[in-house]
């Protein structure tokens, strides 16, 4: 019912509203929009979108509410008014497109599915983090930069499980640490002091 | 991995928590060592983490802990929970706490310290927000010049403290929100042991294994109160009716008073208790927002007393979870199910027996009729080890009647839990 009735209602009111609100022409002509969206735009809806720009200069449009809920950095930008909806996009020079897409994916899923039961959410998260080490680090850097608490905790938990209970040589292999940076004397000293940790 | 800033590695190592894992990780490479020294904020020494802690002598363990703590800086959460250690020496513990107290926010410590160290006094005046202390003692609290300005959560287990010091301690914590007392050793100054706590910021109180004459709690903002395994003569809560969650488990109290205004009560959970039903009912009858009511393994003072569904339905229209387990007798069944008001919002019904009788299935049926929107039914039963023939027969009849019942109530999801 709703959409049709709203449409009729709006199309009755539209002429009055247009003149009252002085809809600004875009690009020299009044853009023809579906009535529902005009109404929603006038009401300042949660469907308001913001633009995020990756390091590869690719632009991603995402619901403002989704990013504001998850990213402290973006929330602060919107709140203190430094982001202008009409014109600007948020440049994220340290996040590449592939990672940014994944981050947006995470935030969107968790906003829309926050009422799901715990098991389903955890299963989705496990699937989400099924990436290679490089992908994981990229996600970690992005989540750290954007200050997305729950994604950070999730990634920390995963990395922690990779380290827990392992010995030093094993950890070096897993994380591809080729040069440990200790002097030969330091390394020998460590091995003598904690032989069973190696 | 080399790209990760050292602070992020510090966070990863902090998530490891267990000291053994952190030490191993820090020996992996120089960057991780640096992260451990400068950016580690959480460290835990727990006998659960590493069985080899048990093989170390106490002095060796003290040295290990000291070396590890002193290699860090800016530690915010420290946890030393050792089950097999008799005691740590005071000088070592003082060293650990003095080294970390400027930045420490969370401290979990359960080892006896000899001679006694007033841990709260030593580090509570800085940034400490959470203190979980066990097997130590607290004495000489002076609220005039000793305040714990950041302490939000205090948990004392097997701690020796006088009633007076306990009273003073709570008033010395202007921001305290959660208080937990487990098996405290309350020194008596006179014949009557009275604990009187007063705090306008306390939200949650949990008391276990305490035996007192009088316990008076004055808390204008309290939301959650849980008493377990206590023997009290008088328990009085003085507040502004903010209580939301009230739970009693295996408590004997002669005079119980939770105040006049109980409109905000949402959860009431009473188990292993002898109820004087009219008195109890009077206490909670004005709680029209009640969402969960649980009366489990309760006994009634007067054998003829009965919990009747009519009263529950009229007083608690918002009730969504109802759990009842008590001895269902003939008179109780008939009178308890009188009336026709329905529990419209109840979606989960839990019913249990300790000794099964043939009336139980009638009781289940009677209650099912009164819950038109029920989604889940959980039956808890205790099955005795030595099953007499009679008991087996009753259980068989019960099973048969449950199957018949569930055929009629197909929208209800049944679960059975036997122990």
Interface residues (C-beta under 8 A of the other chain):
Chain A: X133 X137 X140 X141 X144 X152 X156 X157 X159 X160 X163 X164 X165 X166 X167 X168 X171 X172 X175 X176 X177 X179 X180 X181 X182 X190 X194 X197
Chain B: X1 X3 X4 X5 X8 X11 X12 X15 X16 X18 X21 X23 X24 X25 X27 X28 X29 X30 X31 X33
